[in-house]
Structures are given as C-alpha cells and as structure tokens.
Amino acid sequence: MTNHWIDIRNSDCILVMGSNAAENHPISFKWVMEAKKNGAKLISVDPRFTRTSSVADFYASLRSGTDIAFLGGMIKYILDNDKYFKEYVAEYTNAPFIVSEKYHFKDGLFAGYDPDKRKYDKSFWAFEKDERGIPKKDRSLKHPRCVFQLLKQHYSRYDLDTVSSITGTPKEDLIKVYEMYSETGKRDKAGTIMYAMGWTQHTVGVQIIRTMAIIQLLLGNIGVAGGGVNALRGESNVQGSTDHCLLWHILPGYLKVPKASQATLGDYNKKYTPKSNDPLSANWWGNYPKYSVSLLKSLFGDNATKENDFGYQWLPKADDGRVYSWLDLFDDMYNGKIKGFFAWGQNPACSGANADKNRKALAKLDWLVNVNIFPNETGWFWKGPGMDPKKIKTEVFFLPCAVSVEKEGSITNSGRWMQWRYKAADPPGFARADGDIIIELMQKVKYFYRKDKEAVFPEPILNLKWDYTTNWKYDPHKVAKEINGYFQKGCGGKRKEL
C-alpha cells in the first residue's frame, strides 16, 4: 500500500477492482464509507456483482483476466482527452525522459528480444544521457522519443471497440468509469485504487498493477492524500512477513538474495549499490554495503569479521537464472527433486494454484511437517481424492500451533504500523507458539551439527548467532530488539541497543 487505510477517507473517487473489499476487507471499507459521506464516488469493476458493487455509485462488469485491456483503455482515454495532470507528469514522473533510438515495439515484442534465450536485452530501453550521465529530458513532453509520447503511441491501440470486445464491458460503461475516475486528475481531486488477490494472483498480476500505477501517475494520484495504489492484504501481518524476508528473493531490509556468481561480499555489494551518477546513490541504496554488513553482523554476531568477509560465504546463494517461487518449488517437488517440506501456516493442498498437482507433489516427499492451528487439507492430503495411502511414502508430522492471542510479538499491518500484541491466554493442549517451535528446532539442528564431526559445511549453522531465549524459552522481546538494531563499536565489540 502506498497510503494508509485511514487515508482512504480523503479520496474523491475510489476504484475497487480485483477486490471485494466490503466483504473481505471490512476494516478498509469503513474508510470507503467515510469518504462517501464526504461526497466521494465509489466504482466497482468486477466479473461478479458483489457486496462492494451493491453500495457502489457505478458498477461495471468485465471478463475475468481482462483487467489490462480495461486499464489500457483508461490510459488512452486520459491521454486522448487531456485528463492527465500536466505539471505533475512533467515534474514528478519519468514521462519527459528521452529513450534510446534503439527502442521500438513491433509485432507484440519490444526491442532487444532474443528468441533463443527468450529474454530481453534491456539496454535497448535505456534513457539517453548527457555528458554527466544524467538522463536527457523534455519537460514539454513533445519529443517523439520521450516516455510520454511513446506511452501515447503504445496505448493508441486500446480504442473503445477493441477494449469492449476483449473485456465484454459495454462501451458506455467503459466511458462512464473512465470519465468518473479521470476527474481525479484535477488539482483539487484525488483518487485511489483498492485491489487484492483478484489482481495479484494472475500470471500477469505485476503487469496489471503497473498499468494501474501508470494511471495514478498520469492523474497525479501518487504521493497525495486520498490517492495511491493500495493492495488489501489478506491478514494483519502480511506486510511484516514481507519486511522480514518471507519472499525467496529478498533478505531482511529488502536486500537482495546473493547469487552463486557473486563470490565475495564485494561482488555482491557492487552489483546492488547504485553507480555514482545514479540519483539513488545520494539516497537510501547508496548505503547498500553498510546494510549488508549490518545484516551479516546480526546473523552471525562476533563470528562475522572483516577478515572473513563478515560471514558472507555462509549465506545461502541462489543459482543464477533459477527462480525459487511457490510454483517453481512445487514443480520441483512434483518432479521428485525435494525430499522434505515445512508447510508453516499455509494450506497449499487447498489454496495453491493447482491443488491437485500440489497434493501429488506432497505424495513424493520423504517427510512433511505441517504447522498449523488446526488440521487442514495439506496435513491430511493422503486422504484426498485419488490418493492411495498405501502407495504414499511421505511421513507426515503435525505440529499444533498457537493462535495470535496465545502468543506475544509484533505485527506490521498494511498501513506499515508496527503494533505489539501481548499474550492473552496459554495455548491449549500440545499447541505451542511459532517462536517456541522454531527455537527448539534450531537448537536441535545445532546440536546434531556439533555432534557430527563429519558434517559437510557446518559453519553457517554453528556460527549463527542464536541468543533469542530467556531461561531457555523463546523471548520475542529479544527478537524485536534485534530488528530495532544496535550500535556497535568496531567489528567485534559489544553491542548497545538503539
């Protein structure tokens, strides 16, 4: 989310698309209704007529999966009818930047495409730069190769007849939505978009959201009260999970996962630190080497020193060119390349993109650990349709876990507010908090690595700093302090809390 939940009340027009916010995100919808009290208009675009649609000022239907065409038509409408916020676009977006002469778009492909590798050479899309390495700009937005003119050229194909035939939305409904929402391009207006899984779980989800981001930038709806591109999270700590590297391609602090080809910490830092002529170098990511060392010191403590590259060699590395996303992991599991799997707080046998394939993949494991608050389809996949338990070798372990009120810790909600939640009750029976399970699991792993003198590459495990207990129990306060950070004297001195 670019804006907070509460800020929705400042909107003049709210477009809910790829979401049924009234039913699935009622807290967010409270602020939509507050905005409506102040005169805001609500638009619902959805293949179904939902509870959100029932209170909308205007509802438009579309075929599932045609969001890009629908939004592309809006971009053309905004450009053709001069609805965009000219000063904002010229001063605060890359619209005036002039693109290389090598760039083109023909027959559905951008310049630089290699059909053999099925990849793009993005140098074909680069900006022209002056002698100082600064991108050339045309603030008048008239240069034929500026981003603005190329955008107009690209979206010229999205006429109403074409968009209507793709989306199934009547042309008069398209015009109504486009007109209502593009009114937010005025100086005294602001519009926001609210989306959820109806966008993100498409294979082209990234492109859908980028298309909406283009609309918001054209209308000047980014960085203003009541504006933004706002993803409605599925539960209260999805943002916290993202911040602390639940995604495969990032480390805590949004640092990149190292690649196998980045042999040293220097190689790694050089790859992700902006060059001196990059405007970002004076900003956040110019300090990338400091952030990476800080993380390594947090992971390995006094064992991370300048002499051993701060333990960089102990970090797992992703193979170059490999992707380790959800779908890729289950594909490898299905092909017998993965032996064990922790399903922690999730239910892939039910909620995955191809649940039948996921269950067949689980049947090829040696072991499966299901950590959840109640029995679910994943832990009991062997009882599912088409399954013969006699032919399944997977050994399944179920670890009952505590619910949120039965454990203490922090969450980071969709509005980026960090909140501390105190434990209200003890978990029942054998259920335990996630932290307690993780702590004991890691202590066992460390024990077996110390015991096995012939273990291969034990250093990452044995050198890991693991001091998050008090009286042998998991202590969430110590983890919170670790996240908050410490001042350090030198590379191996004592740490002081911030």
C-alpha positions in Angstrom: 0.0 0.0 0.0 1.2 3.5 -0.8 -1.3 5.1 1.6 -2.8 4.1 4.9 -6.2 2.6 5.4 -7.4 5.8 7.2 -6.3 8.0 4.2 -9.0 6.4 2.0 -11.5 8.8 3.6 -9.7 11.6 1.8 -10.4 10.2 -1.6 -12.8 11.9 -4.1 -13.2 8.7 -6.2 -12.4 5.1 -5.2 -12.0 2.4 -7.8 -12.3 -1.1 -6.3 -11.0 -3.6 -8.9 -9.7 -7.1 -8.3 -11.2 -6.9 -4.8 -14.5 -7.3 -2.9 -13.4 -5.0 -0.1 -16.8 -4.7 1.5 -16.9 -8.4 2.3 -13.3 -9.4 2.5 -11.6 -6.3 4.0 -14.3 -4.6 6.1 -11.9 -2.5 8.1 -10.7 -0.9 4.9 -14.3 -0.4 3.7 -15.1 1.6 6.8 -13.0 4.4 5.4 -14.6 4.0 2.0 -17.9 4.7 3.5 -16.4 7.7 5.4 -15.2 9.0 2.0 -18.7 8.5 0.5 -20.2 10.6 3.4 -17.9 13.4 2.2 -19.1 13.1 -1.3 -16.7 10.6 -2.8 -17.8 8.3 -5.7 -17.2 4.6 -5.5 -16.7 2.5 -8.6 -16.8 -1.3 -8.6 -15.3 -3.2 -11.5 -15.7 -7.0 -11.1 -16.7 -10.1 -13.1 -19.3 -10.6 -10.3 -21.8 -8.2 -8.7 -20.5 -8.3 -5.1 -21.4 -6.6 -1.8 -18.9 -3.9 -2.8 -20.8 -3.5 -6.1 -24.1 -3.2 -4.2 -23.0 0.1 -2.5 -21.1 1.5 -5.5 -22.1 4.6 -7.3 -21.3 2.7 -10.5 -20.7 -1.0 -11.3 -19.1 -2.3 -14.5 -18.6 -6.0 -15.3 -15.7 -7.5 -17.2 -14.4 -10.9 -18.2 -12.0 -12.4 -15.7 -8.4 -11.8 -16.7 -9.0 -8.8 -19.0 -8.0 -6.1 -16.5 -5.0 -5.0 -18.5 -7.2 -4.2 -21.5 -9.7 -2.4 -19.3 -7.0 -0.2 -17.7 -5.2 0.2 -21.0 -8.4 1.8 -22.4 -8.4 4.2 -19.5 -4.8 5.3 -20.2 -5.8 6.0 -23.8 -8.9 7.9 -22.6 -6.9 10.0 -20.2 -4.3 10.9 -22.9 -6.7 11.5 -25.7 -8.9 13.8 -23.6 -6.1 15.7 -21.9 -7.2 14.4 -18.5 -3.7 14.0 -17.1 -2.1 16.3 -14.6 0.4 18.0 -16.9 2.6 19.7 -14.3 2.8 16.5 -12.1 3.6 14.3 -15.1 6.3 16.6 -16.3 8.0 17.2 -13.0 7.5 14.1 -10.9 7.5 11.1 -13.4 9.8 9.8 -16.0 7.5 10.9 -18.8 9.9 13.6 -20.0 12.9 11.2 -20.2 14.1 10.6 -23.7 14.5 6.9 -24.7 17.3 5.4 -26.8 16.9 5.3 -30.6 17.3 1.6 -30.4 13.9 1.3 -28.7 10.9 0.1 -30.6 7.7 -2.0 -30.2 6.8 -4.2 -33.2 4.5 -7.2 -33.6 3.9 -7.5 -29.9 7.6 -7.5 -28.9 9.8 -4.8 -27.5 13.3 -4.1 -28.9 16.1 -6.3 -27.7 14.3 -9.6 -27.6 16.5 -12.7 -28.1 14.2 -15.6 -29.3 16.8 -18.2 -28.5 17.3 -17.2 -24.9 13.7 -15.9 -24.6 15.0 -12.8 -22.8 15.2 -9.1 -23.4 18.4 -7.0 -23.6 17.1 -4.1 -21.6 19.9 -1.8 -22.8 17.6 -1.2 -25.8 15.2 0.5 -23.4 17.7 2.8 -21.8 17.4 6.6 -21.5 19.7 8.9 -23.5 22.1 10.6 -21.1 24.2 13.8 -21.3 27.9 14.1 -20.7 27.4 13.9 -17.0 25.4 10.6 -17.2 22.1 12.3 -16.4 19.1 11.3 -18.4 18.0 13.8 -21.0 14.5 15.2 -20.6 11.9 17.2 -22.5 9.6 18.8 -19.9 7.3 19.9 -22.8 6.6 16.2 -23.4 6.7 16.8 -27.1 9.9 14.9 -28.1 8.9 11.9 -30.2 11.1 9.6 -28.1 10.2 10.8 -24.7 8.4 8.3 -22.4 5.2 10.3 -22.6 5.0 10.2 -26.5 6.0 6.5 -26.5 3.3 5.8 -24.0 0.7 7.5 -26.2 1.9 5.5 -29.2 1.8 2.2 -27.3 -1.7 2.7 -25.9 -3.2 4.1 -29.2 -4.3 0.5 -30.0 -6.7 0.5 -26.9 -9.7 2.0 -28.6 -13.2 1.5 -27.1 -14.3 -1.0 -29.6 -11.2 -3.2 -29.1 -11.3 -2.9 -25.3 -15.0 -3.7 -25.2 -14.6 -6.7 -27.4 -11.9 -8.1 -25.1 -13.4 -7.2 -21.7 -17.1 -7.8 -22.6 -17.8 -4.4 -20.9 -20.3 -2.2 -22.9 -18.6 0.8 -24.4 -21.0 3.2 -22.5 -19.9 1.6 -19.2 -16.2 1.9 -20.1 -16.7 5.6 -20.9 -18.6 6.1 -17.6 -15.8 4.5 -15.5 -13.0 6.3 -17.4 -14.8 9.7 -17.1 -15.6 9.3 -13.4 -12.1 8.2 -12.4 -10.1 10.6 -14.7 -11.8 13.5 -13.0 -9.3 12.9 -10.2 -6.6 14.4 -12.4 -7.7 17.8 -11.4 -5.5 19.7 -8.8 -8.2 19.6 -6.1 -9.2 16.0 -6.6 -7.6 12.7 -5.6 -8.5 9.1 -6.5 -7.4 5.8 -5.0 -7.4 2.2 -6.2 -8.1 -0.7 -4.0 -7.1 -4.2 -5.2 -6.4 -7.6 -3.8 -6.0 -11.2 -4.9 -8.2 -10.6 -8.0 -5.1 -8.9 -9.5 -2.1 -10.3 -7.7 -2.9 -14.0 -8.4 -3.0 -13.7 -12.1 0.1 -14.8 -14.0 0.2 -11.2 -15.3 -0.5 -9.7 -11.9 2.6 -7.5 -12.0 1.6 -6.0 -15.4 -2.0 -5.3 -14.1 -0.7 -3.3 -11.1 1.9 -1.5 -13.2 -0.8 -0.4 -15.6 -2.8 1.0 -12.7 0.3 2.7 -11.4 0.7 4.4 -14.8 -2.9 5.7 -14.5 -2.2 7.0 -11.0 0.9 8.8 -12.1 -0.8 10.4 -15.1 -3.5 11.7 -12.8 -1.1 12.8 -10.1 -2.6 10.4 -7.6 0.7 9.2 -6.1 2.1 11.0 -3.0 -1.1 12.8 -2.2 -3.8 12.4 0.5 -6.6 10.2 -0.8 -4.5 8.7 -3.6 -2.3 5.7 -4.1 -2.2 2.2 -5.4 -3.4 0.2 -2.4 -3.1 -3.6 -2.0 -5.5 -5.0 0.5 -3.6 -7.6 2.5 -5.1 -11.0 3.3 -4.3 -10.8 7.1 -2.8 -8.4 9.6 0.9 -9.2 9.3 1.4 -9.8 5.6 3.4 -6.6 5.4 5.5 -7.7 8.4 6.2 -11.0 6.7 7.4 -9.2 3.5 9.6 -6.8 5.6 11.3 -9.8 7.2 12.0 -11.8 4.0 9.3 -14.4 3.8 9.8 -14.0 0.0 12.5 -16.1 -1.6 14.3 -13.3 -3.4 14.9 -10.8 -0.6 16.7 -10.7 2.8 15.5 -8.7 5.8 15.6 -5.0 4.9 14.7 -5.7 1.3 18.3 -6.7 0.5 18.8 -9.0 -2.5 19.4 -12.7 -2.1 23.0 -13.3 -3.2 23.6 -15.2 -6.5 26.1 -18.0 -6.9 28.2 -15.9 -9.3 28.7 -13.2 -6.6 31.7 -14.9 -5.0 32.6 -12.2 -2.5 30.8 -9.6 -0.4 32.5 -7.0 -2.6 30.9 -8.6 -5.7 27.5 -8.7 -4.1 27.7 -5.0 -2.9 29.0 -3.8 -6.2 26.0 -5.4 -8.0 23.4 -3.7 -5.9 24.9 -0.4 -5.0 23.9 2.4 -7.4 26.6 4.0 -9.5 27.8 7.4 -8.6 25.9 9.1 -11.4 22.7 7.5 -10.3 20.4 9.8 -8.3 19.8 7.0 -5.8 23.4 7.0 -4.8 22.8 10.0 -2.6 19.7 8.3 -1.3 18.8 5.1 0.5 20.5 2.4 -1.6 23.8 4.3 -1.8 24.5 2.8 1.7 23.9 -0.8 0.5 27.3 -2.1 1.7 26.5 -0.8 5.2 23.2 -2.5 5.2 24.6 -5.8 4.0 27.3 -5.9 6.7 24.8 -4.9 9.3 22.6 -7.8 8.4 25.6 -10.2 8.4 26.6 -9.0 11.9 23.0 -9.5 13.1 23.0 -13.1 11.7 26.5 -14.2 12.9 27.4 -11.7 15.6 31.0 -11.7 16.7 31.8 -14.6 14.3 31.3 -12.1 11.4 34.5 -10.2 11.0 36.2 -8.1 8.3 38.8 -10.9 7.8 36.1 -13.5 6.9 34.0 -11.1 4.7 31.6 -10.8 7.6 30.4 -14.4 7.1 29.2 -13.7 3.5 30.3 -17.2 2.5 27.9 -18.7 5.0 24.9 -17.1 3.4 22.9 -19.4 1.0 23.2 -18.4 -2.6 20.6 -18.7 -5.4 21.8 -20.3 -8.6 22.0 -17.8 -11.4 19.0 -17.9 -13.7 16.9 -20.0 -11.2 13.7 -19.0 -9.6 12.5 -20.3 -6.3 9.0 -19.1 -6.2 6.0 -21.1 -4.9 5.1 -22.5 -8.3 8.7 -23.4 -9.0 9.2 -25.2 -5.7 6.1 -27.3 -6.2 7.1 -28.1 -9.7 10.4 -29.4 -8.4 8.6 -31.3 -5.6 6.3 -32.8 -8.2 9.4 -33.9 -10.2 10.9 -35.6 -7.1 13.7 -33.0 -6.5 12.7 -32.0 -3.0 12.7 -34.5 -0.1 11.2 -32.5 2.8 8.8 -29.7 3.2 7.7 -27.4 6.1 4.1 -26.2 5.4 4.0 -23.5 8.1 0.8 -21.5 8.5 -0.3 -22.4 5.0 -2.5 -24.8 3.1 -1.1 -25.5 -0.4 -3.2 -28.6 -0.9 -6.2 -26.3 -0.8 -5.1 -22.8 -1.7 -2.4 -23.4 -4.3 -2.9 -22.5 -8.0 -3.1 -26.2 -8.9 -4.2 -28.0 -5.8 -4.4 -31.4 -7.5 -0.8 -31.1 -8.6 0.3 -29.9 -5.2 -1.2 -32.9 -3.5 0.6 -35.2 -6.0 3.8 -33.3 -5.2 3.3 -33.8 -1.5 3.0 -37.5 -2.1 6.5 -37.7 -3.5 8.2 -36.3 -0.3 10.1 -38.3 2.2 8.6 -36.1 5.0 6.2 -33.3 5.5 5.8 -31.1 8.6 2.5 -29.3 8.9 2.5 -26.5 11.4 -1.0 -25.0 11.8 -3.7 -24.1 14.3 -6.0 -26.9 13.1 -5.9 -30.0 10.9 -6.2 -29.0 7.2 -6.0 -30.5 3.7 -2.2 -30.3 3.5 -1.5 -32.3 6.6 -4.1 -34.8 5.6 -3.5 -34.7 1.8 -3.2 -38.5 1.7 -7.0 -38.7 2.5 -7.8 -36.5 -0.6 -9.4 -37.5 -3.8 -7.5 -40.0 -5.9 -5.0 -40.7 -3.1 -4.0 -44.3 -2.0 -2.2 -44.1 1.3 -0.6 -47.5 0.7 1.4 -46.0 -2.2 2.4 -42.8 -0.5 5.8 -42.9 1.2 5.6 -39.4 2.8 5.9 -39.4 6.6 3.7 -36.6 7.9 4.1 -34.7 11.2 1.5 -32.3 12.5 2.6 -29.6 15.0 -0.3 -27.8 16.6 0.4 -24.1 16.8 -0.9 -21.2 18.9 -3.3 -18.6 17.6 -2.4 -14.9 17.7 -4.0 -14.3 21.2 -1.9 -17.1 22.6 1.5 -15.6 21.9 3.3 -12.4 22.2 5.0 -10.4 19.4 4.8 -7.6 16.9 2.9 -7.3 13.6 3.3 -4.7 10.8 -0.1 -4.1 9.3 -1.0 -2.9 5.8 -0.6 0.7 6.8 3.0 0.0 8.0 2.0 0.5 11.6 4.1 -1.7 13.9 1.9 -3.0 16.8 2.9 -5.1 19.8 0.4 -7.8 20.8 0.5 -9.2 24.3 -0.3 -12.8 25.1 -3.9 -13.1 26.4 -4.0 -16.9 27.1 -1.9 -20.0 27.1 -2.3 -22.3 24.0 -4.4 -25.4 24.7 -3.1 -29.0 24.9 0.1 -29.6 22.9 -0.1 -26.4 20.9 2.9 -24.1 21.0 3.8 -20.7 19.7 5.7 -20.4 16.5 8.8 -18.9 18.2 9.0 -21.8 20.7 8.8 -24.4 17.9 11.5 -22.5 15.8 13.8 -22.1 18.8 13.7 -25.7 19.8 14.1 -26.9 16.2 17.2 -24.8 15.6 18.7 -25.8 18.9 18.3 -29.5 17.8 19.9 -28.7 14.4 22.8 -27.0 16.1 23.2 -29.9 18.5 23.4 -32.5 15.7 25.9 -30.4 13.7 28.1 -30.1 16.7 27.8 -33.8 17.4 28.6 -34.9 13.8 32.3 -34.2 13.2 32.0 -35.2 9.5 29.1 -32.8 8.7 29.5 -31.0 5.4 29.9 -27.2 5.7 28.8 -26.8 9.3 30.0 -23.2 9.6 26.7 -21.5 8.6 24.8 -23.4 11.4 27.4 -23.4 14.1 28.4 -19.7 13.6 24.8 -18.5 13.5 24.0 -16.2 16.4 21.1 -17.7 18.2 20.5 -15.9 21.5 16.8 -15.2 21.5 15.9 -17.1 24.6 15.4 -16.2 28.3 15.5 -19.1 30.8 15.6 -21.4 27.8 12.4 -20.1 26.4 11.8 -18.1 23.3 11.9 -14.4 24.0 10.1 -12.2 21.4 11.5 -9.0 23.1 15.0 -10.1 22.1 13.9 -10.6 18.5 12.2 -7.2 18.5 15.4 -5.6 19.8 17.4 -7.3 17.1 15.1 -5.9 14.4 15.3 -2.4 16.0 19.1 -2.6 15.8 22.2 -2.0 17.9 25.1 0.5 17.9 28.4 -1.4 17.6 31.9 -0.4 18.3 34.2 -1.8 15.7 33.5 -5.2 14.1 33.6 -7.3 17.2 32.8 -5.1 20.1 29.9 -5.1 22.5 26.5 -4.1 21.2 24.4 -1.3 22.6 20.7 -1.1 22.0 19.4 1.8 19.9 
